[in-house]
């Protein structure tokens, strides 16, 4: 598969009753693709997947798969277990599974390699390795990332180390052939694209989809002037959208814009503070056409 462009991780909107607002989810998915997203990501961290029931997860995938099928757009789905991966084979719209490095247990780099080799053998779709060491507690070196890229069935990387690291620079200086490298740290996406990343999985693009799509396109096309200007405008927005635990601020901004019926999140998340939401809204306003 060719892995590049802008992928937007969906929030899971809730009704005032607390149920998943599937109608709002469908409208949001359509709007993101209309505004230039390459594809969508369901059941990621931004979608509060850990707080959803199995039935709710199935409903979210059904809705997003239908939208992607109608728009001929690729869909990624967060899945980290053999059972969750097997279920993805029921949806031809799902082009890949976003699979996080095993969190908390810190199995070591050899353990991570064995884990992904095992899952790749079972999965009906390619795996995208989600490397986010500040959440998992497991650092992966550039050498280990190259070994992951060599595993059949591993198609790419969501790189979220929290900074432009030495390993990021080393990997992008000589990327493995056919291995898609997508940035996942929203405030740092512009410099990562400048170094050669193929695109991004960016929650901030829920708020400014067209601008992030233009940013990816501009860097890929070598339009440094436009890319730099967009990057300078979008990085402060991302910082404000992530000022409190994701997706609390993003949900509040989408609710204020009328995109979703409530800003509600589920425990252990709490609603974003009014001051934080106001700062994010103020940062977003200049980006409007």
Secondary structure, 3 states (H helix, E strand, C coil): CCCCEEEEECCCCECCCCCECHHHHHHHHHHHHHCCCCEEEECCHHHCHHHCCHHHHHHHHHHHHHHHHHHCCEEEEECCCHHHHHHHHHCCCEEEEEEECCCCCCCHHHHHHHHHHHHHHHCCCEEEEEECHHHHCCCCCHHHHHHHHCCCCEEEEEECCCCCCHHHHHHHHCCCCCCEEEECCHHHHHHHHHCCCCEEECHHHHCCHHHHHHHHHHHHHCCHHHHHHHHHHHHHHHHHHCCCCCCHHHHHHHHHCCCCCCCCCCCCCCCCCHHHHHHHHHHHHCCCC
